[in-house]
């Protein structure tokens, strides 16, 4: 087992996605883990359980894997009947993380900031939490000032729960504060656009009806 480190790695957005995908698949599809480059690329690009959805090619994933290897977060596996190189994460060993801690970190890497309730719901096959209180205890451990992996975000207007984000990368790359009123504003704008289209279609129908009536009366 590797020696416990006293600082966390700082990862770019591609490294975060690759590491998160490796952690996820090690838990939910152990039969396909360690992973091939092709399988890992597909895992990075899947459209479910990801925010944002990305479209990396194998060269992008391979380059991220190389950087993660230099940071001690990933190792290669060879041998056996297949000569294909496969990859596995080392973060649990390097930082002595428990399965429940790894699950929370994985979710934050793959889905961005979340509340304790969202983490409890989204954990799924990664780890079965007994209660919301257990999630909260894990968050407190991961936020330990001696080696913080996560941080609590300021409560937004209208929110009952505070969200948490991981600290394994530049905030400009993995987190952008969204004003609480933004979703409502977006919905209003979309509704106005739909109303405008309906009014235009109605006007065109009236014009067509008027033309038809003139032709019939003429």
N, C-alpha and C positions, 0 to 999 in steps of 0.2 A: 504493500500500500504506500502511495506517495505521501510525503510530508504535508501536513496542513499548511496552507499559505495564509499570509496575513494581509492580503489585499485581493480584491476581486478583479477579474479581467475586464477590460473595456473593449467592447465589441462593436463593429460597424453593423449596419442593418442586415447585410448578407450573412455575416457570422452569427448574428442573433437568430435568424430564421433557420440556418443549418443546424445550429446547436439545439434549438427548440424542437426541430423535427426529429433529430436523433434521440433526444430524451423521450419524446412522445412515443415513437415507434418501439423503443426498447421496452416500454411498458404495455402497450396495447397490441402489438404484433411481434412478440418475442421470436416467433418461428421465422421471421424474415430479418432478424437482427443478429449480428451486425449487418449493415446495409451496403448494397452496391451503390455506385455513383448514380446509376440510372434510377434505382429505387428511391434514393435520397432526393434526387431532383424532382421526381414526381411528388414526394412528400412535401417538399418546400412549396410546390405550385398548386397543391390541392385547394379547392375552392371552399371547402367547409372547415370550420374551426381555425380560420386564419384571418387576421386583420393587420395590414391590408393583404389582399390577394395579390400574388406576384407571378411573374412568368420568367423564371431564371432558366438559362440554358446550362448544359453540363459544364461548360468552361467556367461560368460564374460560380457554380457550386464547388467545382474542383479548386478554384482559387481560394474560396472561403475556407475550404477544408485545409488547405496548405497553411493558411494564416492561423487557423485554430490549432493545428498541430504544433506550430511554433510557440503558441501560447500555452501548450500543455493541456488543451481542452479536448483533443481528439487523438485517437490512435488508429493505426491501420491493422488489419487482421489478414493474414494469408495462410495458406496451407490447406490440407485436406484434399478432397477430390477435386475441388474447384480451384483454379489458379486466379480467379477474379479477386481483385483487391476489395476488401470491405472495410467499413468504418464504424467506429463506436465512440461514444463520448466518455470522457474521463472525469467530468466535473464532480460526480458523486464521490469518487475516491479522493480527488485532490482536496475537496473542501469538506469531506466527511458529512455529506448531506443525507438525511433520512428520506425514505420514499415520499412521505407526505410533504416535506420541504421541496423536494425535487418536482413534485407535481405542481405545486403553486408557482414555482419559478418557471416551469415549462409553459404554463398557461399565460403568464405575463409576457414571456418571450414571443409566443405565437399570436396572442390576441390583444396585446396592449393593456392599458390600465383597466382594472376591474374592482368591483366591490367584493367584500367577503361573501355576500350572498351569490354573486355571479360566479365566484371561484368555486363555491360549494356545488352549484348547479353544473358547472362546466367540467368539473374534475372527471366525471364519468369513470372510464376504465383506468385512468391514471392512478387514482387513489379514491377509496370509498371513505369519505369523512363521516363520522358518526353524528356530528352536529356542527352548527355554525360556530359554537364556542371553540371547537377543535380547530376550525379554520383560523379563528382569531388568534389562538395560541401559536399556531405555525407562523402567522404573519408577524407576531411579536418576536419570535425567535429569528426570523429572517431579517428583521429590522434592527437587531441588536447593534448598538453603536460601535462595538468592538470590531465588527465585520458586517456592515449592512449590505444586504443584497437587494433590499427593497426600501421604498419610502412611501409615506402616506401623502396623498395630494390634498390640497385645500378643498374643503367642502364647497360644492357649487350650489348656486341658488336653486331651491326646489328639490335638492337631493336629500334623502334620509340617511344614506350610507356614504362614507368617504371611500374613495378609490385608492388603490395602491398601484405603483409602477415599479418595475425593476430598475436597478442602478447599474446594469451591465453595458451601458452604452450612452452615447451623447443624447441628451434629451431632444435636441433638434432632429435627431434621426428616428427616434422611436416614440415620441410623445409630443402632441401639440394640444394645448389647452383649447377647448371648444366652449364658447359662451353658452350658458344654459338656455338662452333664448334662441339659439341658432336653429335647433330642430323645428321649433314653432314657426320661425321666420321662413324656413325652407318650405314647410308645408303650406303656409299662406301663399307664397310665391307660386307654388305648383298649382294650387287651387285657382288662383287668379288666371294663370295661363290656360287651364282647362276651361274656365268660364269664358274667356276670350274666344277660344276655338269654338265652343258651343254657340256663342252669339254669331260668329262668322258663318257657321254652317246653317244656322237658322235664317240668317239674312239671305244666303244663297238659295235656300229652299223657297223662301217667299218670292224671290225674283223669278225662280223657275216656275212657281205656281202662277204668278201673274202673267208670265209669257204664255203658259198653257191656256189660261182662261181667255186671253186676248185672241189666241188662235181659234179656240172653240167658238167664241162669240163672233169672230170675224167670218 
